[in-house]
């Protein structure tokens, strides 16, 4: 019964052509392998939706796409009324969505009446998003097959006919535990190659030992699928190796599978725990396949080729245009010289050889001008354009200032590697990113993560965005004017030594980490801290700063001011150095005092820097500086109502180990809002006759 074979997923067919595939491997992009097997497994899930409709039999076909989505059509033989049938189908789909925690795991697209029953069309995502319906494995062949691995031991048990396992299966309204004991044995699974030849596990071990990272093994076990009569699945790739129960290969990319019967013990996890022994339909199997290239990757190659080709073509056209301009200028010069030669007659043309001959018949004297001695051979427009490009302003400027460009090169490389290349990682925000799958192996889910953030029906999400904006506005409202005032006061200190001491002291907090500042704040604001000790003596009572959330907007603003005042002052002081002393002298002659000089000379002199700082501060409204918050608040839950910010959501999701997409989406939202604020503020600043930054 278990001797028949299945091809459950695959990419490149081996067929004795592994060496040819390896040669082409360097020319192809990696297929999202994990997706493929999950899509395949989802087909089985789509069938399982109808498992517990008593009296139903089901046949179906499914088509798996490289795009990340799949669909299946099932023919269900049933005498059930149409409305109850539709409700039952929707109930199963909703049940799996609820238990999976994913609202887009599976959808019933349509249910149509037929002569003997119904046709049901289902669309689905990946099988790992659907719980309580089966168990699936996906690993590199090199780590899956060895006997020392858990999966290697599993497939060896399957070969021996030992299928002991326990799974939780969803039965419409309740979840039940399905247990196959170790004493239940059946015909073992036989491994086959794509051409139908039997393959031993010893041969598979040898293959796995030399298998590349492109070779992937996927395994599945599904229980209680007895209502399925037949299921046919078409895939966009070919088989490498496969093994399975009562399944057969229809063609190189289509598989037909049927369940086999095996005894199991079923126990309801809700209500009375009364075990029931019954014979159920089950499917076991695994497949080994080579990675291939996906349409998405092919689209990327084509798009990249088009862009690169377009840039090269544009550059060539530019060179041709330059070459034609050079030729046109040269032609005009040659015509001018020829006309001058005709006018000068025997006086000749510089650079030419002139000779005279007398025609025998007419006795006329004919002037002949030989080719210039320094004449060059004819060149193509591209060649002339290339030479003109090398002589142009761009290349000439680089040659003239090569040392400056060389000095700029490390900064350019740094920005390219650490600022621009990582921007590719923003694609994580549009994926269900798994760190072990990587960017190329994770599923693309579009705007799902953003919908999860913006449409979350909770006050917590609202409070996080509110706190982020409020904390930033309070920080800007206090830090921005206070730093400017401190700079003006410091500028009035005429004793250079005193000014240097004050500046140095104000710089020091900038070099203290927020972790250290948090410890200092606790020693100051804690229940037994220095500030409370002083308040007890002055007022007779203390304040519970770490137990009252309302204090923390002000505390965060003041600590940010204390730490950043020195650095902000440094920026303004460097701008003050560019103000001419003659302006101050002129103001003094006009009777202006210190305050008048500050208003009419100092502030206008640094207005561009003030506006630049204002633009940067406003752009950081969504920048919550979570490092400061987590260090200062010591992550106390009692303070969450005023200190939970967008960074809290990102940090918490990453700390949980599975929220990389959410964290990236939060960062992208903050960046986009910051960019919008920069553009908007910059336009306002320019209307005030200041330079701005764009």
C-alpha positions in Angstrom: 0.0 0.0 0.0 2.8 2.4 0.9 5.1 1.2 -1.9 3.7 3.6 -4.5 5.6 6.9 -5.0 4.8 10.6 -5.0 6.5 13.6 -6.3 5.4 16.3 -3.8 7.5 19.3 -5.0 10.6 20.0 -6.9 12.6 22.4 -9.0 15.2 21.1 -11.5 14.9 17.5 -12.7 18.0 15.5 -12.1 17.6 12.7 -14.8 21.3 12.1 -14.7 22.0 15.7 -15.6 23.2 17.0 -12.2 26.5 18.0 -13.6 24.8 20.2 -16.3 22.6 21.7 -13.7 25.7 22.6 -11.5 27.3 24.3 -14.5 24.2 26.5 -15.0 23.9 27.2 -11.3 26.2 30.2 -11.5 24.0 31.8 -14.1 20.7 31.4 -12.3 19.2 33.1 -9.2 18.0 31.1 -6.2 14.4 30.0 -6.1 12.5 30.7 -3.0 12.7 27.1 -2.0 10.8 27.2 1.2 7.9 28.8 -0.5 7.6 26.1 -3.1 7.2 23.2 -0.7 4.8 25.1 1.5 2.7 26.0 -1.5 2.6 22.3 -2.4 1.6 21.3 1.1 -1.2 24.0 1.1 -2.9 22.0 -1.7 -3.3 19.2 0.7 -4.6 21.6 3.3 -7.2 23.0 0.8 -8.5 19.4 0.6 -8.4 19.0 4.3 -10.9 21.8 4.7 -13.6 19.3 3.8 -12.3 16.4 5.8 -15.2 16.1 8.3 -18.2 16.5 6.1 -19.6 13.0 6.6 -20.8 11.3 3.5 -18.7 13.6 1.2 -16.2 12.3 -1.3 -13.8 14.7 -2.9 -11.5 14.9 -5.9 -9.6 18.0 -6.9 -6.7 19.6 -8.7 -4.4 22.4 -7.6 -2.0 24.7 -9.4 1.0 26.1 -7.6 2.6 29.3 -8.9 6.0 30.8 -8.3 4.3 34.1 -7.4 3.6 33.0 -3.9 -0.1 32.3 -4.2 -1.9 29.1 -5.2 -5.4 28.0 -6.1 -7.3 24.7 -6.1 -10.6 23.5 -7.5 -12.4 20.6 -5.8 -15.4 18.5 -7.0 -17.4 17.4 -3.9 -20.0 14.7 -4.2 -22.7 15.6 -1.7 -26.5 15.7 -1.3 -26.3 18.5 1.2 -28.4 21.6 0.6 -26.5 24.5 -1.0 -26.8 27.1 1.8 -25.8 24.7 4.6 -22.9 23.4 2.4 -21.6 26.9 1.8 -21.9 27.7 5.5 -20.0 24.6 6.4 -17.2 25.4 4.0 -16.8 28.9 5.3 -16.9 27.6 8.9 -14.0 25.3 8.1 -12.0 28.1 6.4 -12.7 30.5 9.3 -11.8 27.9 11.8 -8.4 27.3 10.3 -7.8 31.1 10.0 -8.6 31.6 13.7 -6.4 28.7 14.8 -3.6 29.8 12.5 -3.7 33.4 13.8 -3.6 34.5 10.2 -6.6 36.2 8.6 -5.4 35.5 5.0 -4.3 31.8 5.4 -7.0 30.5 3.2 -10.0 31.9 1.3 -13.0 30.2 -0.3 -13.3 32.0 -3.6 -16.5 30.3 -4.9 -18.9 27.4 -4.3 -21.0 26.4 -7.3 -23.7 23.7 -7.6 -23.1 20.7 -10.0 -25.2 17.7 -10.9 -23.7 15.5 -8.2 -22.5 18.0 -5.7 -20.5 21.2 -5.7 -17.3 22.7 -7.2 -15.3 24.7 -4.6 -12.5 27.1 -5.6 -10.0 27.9 -2.9 -7.0 30.3 -2.7 -4.3 30.0 -0.1 -1.0 31.2 1.2 1.8 29.2 2.7 1.2 26.0 4.7 3.3 27.1 7.7 0.6 29.8 8.3 -2.1 27.1 8.7 -2.1 25.2 12.0 -3.9 22.1 13.2 -4.0 20.3 9.8 -0.6 18.6 9.3 3.1 18.6 9.9 5.8 19.7 7.4 9.5 19.8 7.2 11.9 21.8 4.9 15.6 21.6 5.1 18.8 21.4 3.0 19.3 17.9 1.9 22.8 17.8 3.5 21.2 18.4 7.0 17.9 16.6 6.4 19.1 13.1 5.3 21.9 12.2 7.7 20.8 9.5 10.2 22.1 11.6 13.1 19.4 14.2 12.4 15.9 14.0 13.7 14.4 14.1 10.2 16.9 11.5 9.0 15.7 9.1 11.7 12.1 9.9 10.7 12.5 8.9 7.1 14.3 5.7 8.0 11.4 4.8 10.3 9.1 5.5 7.3 11.1 3.2 5.1 10.6 0.5 7.8 6.9 1.2 8.0 6.9 2.9 11.4 4.7 5.9 11.3 4.2 6.6 15.0 3.3 10.3 15.6 0.8 12.5 17.4 -0.8 15.6 15.8 -3.6 18.0 16.6 -6.2 18.0 13.8 -9.0 20.6 13.5 -12.5 19.0 13.2 -14.7 22.0 12.3 -15.6 23.0 15.8 -13.1 21.2 18.0 -9.4 20.2 17.9 -8.6 16.6 18.4 -5.4 14.7 19.1 -4.7 12.0 16.5 -2.2 9.4 17.7 -0.6 6.6 15.6 1.1 4.1 17.9 4.5 2.6 17.3 3.0 -0.8 17.0 1.0 0.3 13.9 3.0 -0.8 10.9 2.4 -0.7 7.2 4.3 -1.0 4.0 7.3 1.3 4.2 8.1 4.1 1.8 10.3 3.5 -1.2 12.5 6.3 -2.5 12.4 6.9 -6.3 14.4 9.0 -8.7 12.6 11.2 -11.3 12.9 8.4 -13.9 11.1 5.9 -11.6 14.2 3.9 -10.5 14.3 2.7 -6.9 16.9 4.5 -4.8 18.3 3.2 -1.5 18.9 5.3 1.5 22.6 4.5 1.3 22.7 6.0 -2.2 20.7 9.0 -0.8 23.3 9.4 1.9 26.0 9.7 -0.7 24.0 12.2 -2.7 23.3 14.2 0.5 27.0 14.3 1.4 27.9 16.0 -1.8 24.7 18.0 -2.3 24.9 21.7 -2.7 22.9 24.3 -0.9 20.5 24.2 -3.8 19.4 20.7 -3.0 16.4 20.8 -0.6 14.3 18.1 1.1 10.7 18.5 2.1 8.6 16.1 4.1 5.0 15.9 5.1 2.6 13.8 7.2 -1.2 14.4 7.1 -3.7 12.4 9.2 -7.4 11.7 8.8 -7.9 12.7 5.2 -10.2 9.8 4.4 -12.8 11.8 2.5 -10.2 12.6 -0.2 -10.7 10.2 -3.2 -8.0 11.7 -5.4 -5.9 14.9 -5.5 -3.9 16.0 -8.5 -1.4 18.8 -8.1 0.6 20.6 -10.9 3.9 22.3 -10.1 6.1 24.7 -12.1 9.1 22.5 -11.7 10.3 18.9 -12.2 11.0 16.1 -9.8 14.4 15.0 -8.5 13.7 12.3 -5.9 10.4 11.4 -4.2 8.8 8.9 -1.8 5.2 8.7 -0.6 2.2 6.5 0.2 -0.3 5.4 -2.5 0.7 8.2 -4.8 2.0 8.2 -8.3 3.7 10.5 -10.7 1.4 11.5 -13.6 4.1 13.4 -15.5 7.2 15.3 -14.9 5.4 18.1 -13.0 2.1 16.6 -11.9 1.4 14.2 -9.1 -1.7 12.3 -8.1 -2.1 11.2 -4.4 -4.6 9.1 -2.5 -4.9 8.4 1.2 -4.1 5.0 2.8 -5.8 3.5 5.8 -4.1 3.1 9.2 -5.3 2.6 12.7 -5.2 5.7 15.1 -6.5 6.8 18.5 -8.4 10.0 18.4 -9.0 12.1 21.6 -11.0 15.3 21.8 -9.1 18.2 23.4 -12.4 19.8 24.4 -15.1 18.3 26.6 -14.8 14.6 27.6 -11.4 13.0 27.0 -12.7 9.7 25.7 -10.3 8.0 23.2 -11.7 6.5 20.0 -9.9 3.9 18.0 -10.7 4.2 14.3 -9.1 3.6 10.9 -8.2 6.9 9.2 -6.8 8.0 5.9 -3.2 9.3 6.1 -0.5 10.6 3.7 3.2 10.4 4.4 6.1 11.4 2.0 9.1 13.4 1.2 10.8 14.9 -1.8 14.2 16.1 -2.8 14.7 18.7 -5.4 17.1 21.3 -6.8 16.5 25.0 -6.7 15.6 26.7 -9.9 14.9 30.3 -11.0 11.6 32.0 -10.3 9.7 34.4 -12.5 10.4 37.1 -9.9 14.1 36.6 -10.2 13.9 36.4 -13.9 11.9 39.7 -13.9 14.7 41.2 -11.7 17.3 40.1 -14.2 15.4 41.4 -17.2 14.7 44.7 -15.4 18.3 45.1 -14.4 19.5 44.3 -17.9 17.1 46.9 -19.3 18.2 49.5 -16.9 21.9 48.8 -17.4 21.4 48.6 -21.2 19.5 51.9 -21.2 22.2 53.6 -19.2 24.9 52.3 -21.6 22.8 53.3 -24.7 22.3 56.8 -23.3 26.0 57.2 -22.7 26.8 56.0 -26.2 24.2 58.4 -27.7 25.8 61.2 -25.6 29.2 60.3 -27.0 27.9 60.2 -30.6 26.3 63.6 -30.1 29.6 65.0 -28.8 31.5 63.4 -31.7 29.1 65.0 -34.2 29.5 68.4 -32.6 33.3 68.1 -32.8 33.0 67.0 -36.5 30.7 69.9 -37.3 33.1 72.4 -35.7 36.0 70.9 -37.6 34.1 71.1 -40.9 33.3 74.8 -40.3 37.0 75.4 -39.6 38.1 73.6 -42.8 35.7 75.6 -44.9 37.0 78.8 -43.5 40.6 77.8 -44.3 39.7 76.8 -47.9 38.1 80.1 -48.6 41.0 82.0 -47.2 43.3 79.9 -49.4 41.4 80.8 -52.5 41.6 84.5 -51.6 45.3 84.4 -50.9 46.1 82.5 -54.1 49.8 81.9 -54.4 50.5 83.2 -51.0 49.5 79.7 -49.8 47.9 78.4 -46.7 50.0 77.8 -43.6 50.6 74.1 -43.2 49.9 73.3 -46.9 52.2 72.7 -49.9 51.3 74.8 -53.0 52.3 73.9 -56.6 51.5 75.3 -60.0 51.0 73.6 -63.3 50.3 75.0 -66.8 47.8 73.1 -68.8 49.2 72.5 -72.4 46.0 73.1 -74.1 44.7 76.3 -72.6 48.0 77.5 -71.0 46.1 78.2 -67.8 47.8 78.1 -64.5 46.1 75.8 -62.0 46.8 76.0 -58.2 46.7 72.7 -56.4 46.8 72.4 -52.6 48.2 69.2 -51.2 46.9 67.6 -48.0 48.3 69.1 -44.8 51.3 67.3 -43.5 49.7 67.0 -40.0 46.3 65.6 -41.3 44.7 62.9 -39.2 42.8 59.9 -40.5 39.0 59.8 -40.3 37.5 58.9 -36.9 34.1 57.6 -35.9 31.6 59.8 -34.0 31.9 57.6 -30.9 35.7 57.8 -30.9 35.6 61.6 -31.3 32.9 61.8 -28.6 35.0 59.7 -26.2 38.0 61.9 -26.6 35.8 65.0 -26.2 34.3 63.5 -23.0 37.7 62.9 -21.5 38.6 66.5 -22.3 35.3 67.8 -20.8 34.6 69.6 -17.6 33.7 66.4 -15.6 36.9 64.4 -16.3 39.1 67.5 -16.3 37.7 68.5 -12.9 38.5 65.0 -11.5 42.0 65.1 -12.9 42.7 68.6 -11.5 41.3 67.8 -8.1 42.3 64.1 -7.9 43.7 64.4 -4.4 40.4 65.8 -3.1 38.4 63.1 -4.8 40.8 60.5 -3.3 40.2 62.1 0.1 36.4 61.8 -0.6 36.6 58.2 -1.7 36.6 56.5 1.8 33.5 58.6 2.8 31.8 57.7 -0.4 32.5 54.0 0.1 31.3 54.2 3.7 28.0 55.8 2.8 27.5 53.4 -0.1 28.1 50.3 2.1 26.5 51.3 5.3 23.7 53.7 4.2 22.6 52.9 0.7 23.2 49.1 0.3 21.3 48.3 3.5 18.3 50.1 2.0 17.7 46.9 0.1 16.7 45.4 3.5 13.5 47.5 3.4 12.0 44.7 1.4 11.7 42.9 4.8 8.9 45.2 5.7 6.9 43.7 2.8 7.7 40.1 3.7 6.9 37.6 6.4 10.6 37.6 7.2 12.2 34.6 8.8 15.8 35.0 9.8 16.7 31.4 8.8 15.0 31.8 5.4 16.7 35.1 4.6 15.4 37.8 2.3 15.2 35.6 -0.8 13.4 32.7 1.1 10.8 34.7 3.0 7.3 35.1 1.8 6.2 38.4 0.2 3.0 39.6 1.9 2.7 43.1 0.5 1.2 45.7 2.9 0.0 43.2 5.4 2.5 44.4 8.1 1.5 48.0 7.6 -2.2 47.1 7.8 -1.4 45.3 11.0 0.1 48.5 12.5 -2.4 51.1 11.3 -5.6 49.0 11.6 -4.8 47.5 15.0 -7.9 47.8 17.1 -6.2 48.7 20.3 -5.5 51.8 22.4 -1.9 50.7 22.8 -1.1 51.4 19.1 -2.7 54.9 19.4 -0.8 55.6 22.6 2.5 54.6 21.0 2.2 57.1 18.1 0.8 59.8 20.5 3.7 59.4 22.9 6.2 59.4 20.1 4.9 62.7 18.7 4.3 64.4 22.1 7.8 63.5 23.5 9.4 64.8 20.3 7.4 68.1 20.4 8.3 68.7 24.0 11.9 67.9 23.3 12.0 70.4 20.4 10.0 73.0 22.3 12.5 73.0 25.2 15.9 72.0 23.6 15.8 74.1 20.5 15.3 77.5 22.2 17.4 76.7 25.3 20.4 75.6 23.3 20.2 78.8 21.2 19.9 81.0 24.3 22.9 79.2 26.0 24.9 79.8 22.8 24.1 83.5 22.8 25.0 83.8 26.5 28.2 81.8 26.0 29.1 84.1 23.1 28.9 87.1 25.5 31.7 85.6 27.7 34.8 87.6 26.7 37.2 85.7 28.9 38.5 83.0 26.5 39.7 80.7 29.3 36.3 80.9 31.1 34.5 80.3 27.8 36.6 77.3 27.1 35.9 75.8 30.5 32.2 76.3 30.1 32.2 74.8 26.7 34.2 71.8 27.8 31.9 71.1 30.7 28.8 71.3 28.4 30.4 68.9 25.9 31.0 66.1 28.5 27.4 64.8 28.8 27.4 64.1 25.0 30.0 61.4 25.5 28.2 59.6 28.3 26.1 56.7 27.1 22.4 56.6 27.8 22.9 53.5 29.9 25.2 55.5 32.2 22.7 58.4 32.2 19.9 56.0 33.1 21.9 54.8 36.1 22.6 58.4 37.1 19.0 59.3 36.8 17.9 56.4 39.0 20.4 57.5 41.7 18.9 60.9 41.5 15.2 60.2 41.0 14.8 56.9 42.8 12.9 56.4 46.0 16.1 56.8 48.0 17.8 59.1 45.4 19.5 62.4 46.1 16.6 64.5 44.7 14.0 62.8 46.9 16.3 63.2 50.0 16.4 66.9 49.3 12.7 67.2 48.7 11.9 65.4 52.0 14.0 68.0 53.8 12.4 70.9 52.0 8.8 69.8 51.5 8.5 67.0 54.0 7.6 64.3 51.4 9.1 62.6 48.3 7.9 61.9 44.8 7.6 58.5 43.2 9.1 59.3 39.9 9.4 55.6 38.9 5.8 54.9 39.8 4.0 57.9 38.2 3.9 58.0 34.4 2.9 61.6 34.2 6.4 62.9 35.1 8.3 61.2 32.3 7.6 63.4 29.3 9.3 66.3 31.2 12.1 64.0 32.6 12.9 62.8 29.1 13.0 66.3 27.7 15.2 67.6 30.4 17.7 64.7 30.2 17.8 65.1 26.4 18.6 68.8 26.9 21.3 68.1 29.5 23.0 65.5 27.2 22.7 67.4 23.9 23.2 71.0 24.9 27.0 71.0 24.4 26.9 69.5 21.0 24.1 71.9 19.8 26.2 74.8 21.2 29.2 73.6 19.2 27.3 73.8 16.0 26.1 77.3 16.7 29.5 78.5 17.9 31.2 77.4 14.7 28.6 79.5 12.8 29.2 82.5 15.0 32.9 82.5 14.1 31.9 83.4 10.5 30.2 86.7 11.5 32.4 89.8 10.7 33.5 92.0 13.6 32.7 95.0 11.4 29.0 94.3 11.8 29.3 94.5 15.6 31.4 97.7 15.3 28.7 99.2 13.1 26.0 98.3 15.5 28.0 99.8 18.4 28.5 103.0 16.5 24.7 103.2 16.0 24.3 102.9 19.7 23.4 99.2 20.0 24.2 97.4 23.2 24.8 93.7 23.8 21.2 92.8 23.5 20.7 94.8 20.4 23.8 93.3 18.8 22.5 89.8 19.6 19.2 90.6 18.0 20.4 92.5 14.9 23.7 90.9 14.2 24.2 87.5 16.0 20.9 85.9 15.3 20.6 87.0 11.6 24.2 85.8 11.2 23.4 82.3 12.3 19.9 82.2 10.9 20.7 79.6 8.2 22.2 77.3 10.9 19.1 77.9 13.1 16.8 77.0 10.2 18.9 73.9 9.4 18.7 72.8 13.0 14.9 73.4 13.0 14.5 71.3 9.9 16.4 68.4 11.4 14.5 68.7 14.7 11.1 68.7 13.0 12.1 65.8 10.7 12.9 63.7 13.9 9.4 64.1 15.3 8.8 60.4 14.7 12.3 59.5 15.9 11.6 58.4 19.4 15.2 57.8 20.6 14.2 54.6 22.2 17.7 54.0 23.5 17.1 56.9 25.9 13.7 55.7 27.0 14.6 52.1 27.7 17.7 53.2 29.6 15.9 55.9 31.6 12.7 54.1 32.5 14.4 50.7 33.2 11.5 49.1 31.1 9.0 49.5 34.0 5.5 48.4 32.8 3.9 51.0 35.1 5.4 53.8 32.9 4.1 52.4 29.6 1.2 54.7 29.3 3.5 57.7 28.6 6.8 56.0 27.6 5.6 53.4 25.1 6.7 54.7 21.6 7.0 53.3 18.1 10.4 52.0 19.1 8.8 50.0 21.8 6.8 48.1 19.3 9.8 47.5 17.1 12.0 46.5 20.0 9.4 44.2 21.5 8.7 42.4 18.2 12.4 41.8 17.5 13.0 40.7 21.0 10.3 38.1 20.5 12.4 36.6 17.7 9.8 36.9 14.9 9.0 40.5 14.4 11.7 41.6 12.0 9.1 42.6 9.4 7.2 44.7 11.9 10.3 46.4 13.2 11.4 47.2 9.6 8.0 48.5 8.8 8.0 50.8 11.9 11.4 52.2 10.8 10.2 52.7 7.3 7.1 54.6 8.5 9.3 56.8 10.7 11.7 57.5 7.7 8.9 58.3 5.3 7.2 60.7 7.7 10.6 62.3 8.5 11.2 62.8 4.7 7.8 64.4 4.3 8.4 66.7 7.2 11.9 67.7 5.9 10.5 68.6 2.4 7.5 70.5 3.9 9.7 72.4 6.5 12.3 73.1 3.9 9.8 74.8 1.6 8.6 77.0 4.4 12.2 77.9 5.4 13.0 78.9 1.8 10.0 81.2 1.8 11.7 83.1 4.6 14.7 83.8 2.3 16.9 81.2 4.0 18.8 78.5 2.2 17.3 75.3 3.6 18.9 72.0 2.9 17.3 71.0 -0.5 
